[in-house]
Amino acid sequence: MESSEQSKHAVLDLVGAHCTSCAITIEHAGRRLSHVKEIFVDRGTRTIQVEYVGDSSVLDEICSIVDRIGYEATIRQEQ
């Protein structure tokens, strides 16, 4: 991953994660992915905010991880 690569932002809709522990678990797992620069679970809006580099396949990886943890995440389509 090149440091000069432009970071991108995405929003994922989140279902089922309501507590602080849920959010921390998702954030910790997301930060382990090499292309994720930052990840934040907003329980109020039920979203996951992701800053990443590279292609959007990392978002699919995050959705898979969230699914394995026991919740559901879907990539919000840009409008």
Secondary structure, DSSP 8 states (H G I E B T S, - for coil): --TTS--EEEEEEEES--SHHHHHHHHHHHHTSTTEEEEEEETTTTEEEEEE-S-THHHHHHHHHHHHHT-EEEE----
